[in-house]
């Protein structure tokens, strides 16, 4: 079955860096767009970054442009989110996402998330 497993979250000081990973299985990873979302307490889930199947096209939320980098390794079925110059407002649960069409039915798939805390 489809699985997305995030890792790499934790506590980081403002200005620090973290790298999140999302290991995917159960589908053909190399042909799928992948996305990172985040959700802070009391706020709606928001799209942070996306990457095309081969990694040649990326997009970012304005709030993270220039600080975060999404990348992927199709040989390892893994997508990454490198987060630099982190701010307190980056604190959230970060989720890996993809949209799959299986058995003629389209559906969003999500990991369970990894918690990122930004605090001194």
C-alpha positions in Angstrom: 0.0 0.0 0.0 1.0 3.6 -0.4 3.2 4.9 2.4 4.8 8.2 3.1 7.0 8.4 6.1 8.5 11.7 7.2 11.5 12.1 9.4 14.0 14.8 10.5 11.9 17.1 12.6 13.0 18.4 15.9 13.9 21.5 17.9 16.0 24.1 16.2 17.0 27.7 17.2 16.0 30.7 15.1 18.5 31.0 12.2 19.2 27.3 12.3 18.7 24.5 9.8 16.9 21.2 9.5 16.5 18.7 6.7 13.3 16.7 6.5 13.0 13.5 4.6 10.0 11.6 3.2 10.4 8.0 2.3 7.8 6.8 -0.2 6.6 3.3 -1.1 3.7 1.5 -2.7 3.7 3.6 -5.9 6.0 4.6 -8.8 7.7 7.5 -7.1 9.7 8.6 -10.1 6.7 9.8 -12.0 4.9 11.6 -9.2 4.9 15.3 -8.2 5.7 15.5 -4.5 4.8 18.2 -2.1 5.6 19.4 1.4 2.8 21.0 3.5 2.8 22.3 7.0 0.2 23.0 9.6 0.8 25.2 12.7 -1.5 25.1 15.7 -4.8 26.9 15.0 -3.9 27.4 11.3 -4.9 25.8 8.1 -2.5 23.4 6.3 -0.5 25.3 3.8 1.6 24.2 0.8 5.3 24.9 1.4 7.0 23.4 -1.7 6.5 21.1 -4.6 8.7 19.3 -7.0 8.1 17.7 -10.4 8.7 14.1 -11.1 12.3 14.5 -12.4 13.1 17.3 -10.1 13.5 19.9 -12.8 10.7 22.1 -11.6 10.1 23.4 -8.1 7.8 25.9 -6.5 7.7 27.5 -3.1 5.4 29.5 -0.9 6.5 33.1 -0.7 7.1 32.8 3.0 9.9 30.2 2.4 11.5 31.3 -0.9 15.2 31.7 -0.6 15.3 29.7 2.6 13.9 26.3 1.9 14.9 23.9 -0.9 12.9 20.9 -2.0 14.8 18.0 -3.7 14.3 14.4 -4.5 16.3 11.2 -5.0 14.3 8.9 -7.3 16.7 6.1 -6.7 15.9 6.2 -3.0 12.2 7.0 -3.4 12.8 10.0 -1.1 11.9 13.7 -1.2 13.7 16.2 1.0 13.1 19.6 2.4 16.2 21.6 3.4 15.2 24.4 5.7 17.7 27.2 6.4 17.5 30.5 8.2 14.6 29.2 10.2 12.1 31.5 11.9 9.7 30.9 14.8 6.9 31.1 12.3 8.2 28.0 10.5 7.2 25.9 13.5 4.6 23.4 12.4 3.9 19.8 11.7 5.3 19.1 8.2 3.6 16.6 5.9 4.7 14.9 2.8 2.0 14.6 0.1 1.3 13.2 -3.3 -1.8 12.8 -5.5 -2.3 9.4 -7.0 -4.8 8.0 -9.5 -5.2 4.4 -8.6 -8.0 2.2 -10.0 -9.3 5.2 -11.9 -9.7 7.1 -8.6 -7.7 10.1 -7.6 -6.8 10.7 -4.0 -4.4 12.7 -1.9 -2.0 10.6 0.2 -0.3 12.0 3.3 2.3 11.0 5.7 1.7 11.3 9.5 3.9 14.3 9.7 7.0 15.4 11.6 7.1 18.1 14.2 9.4 21.1 13.7 9.8 23.5 16.7 11.8 26.7 16.3 12.7 28.3 19.6 15.6 29.6 21.5 
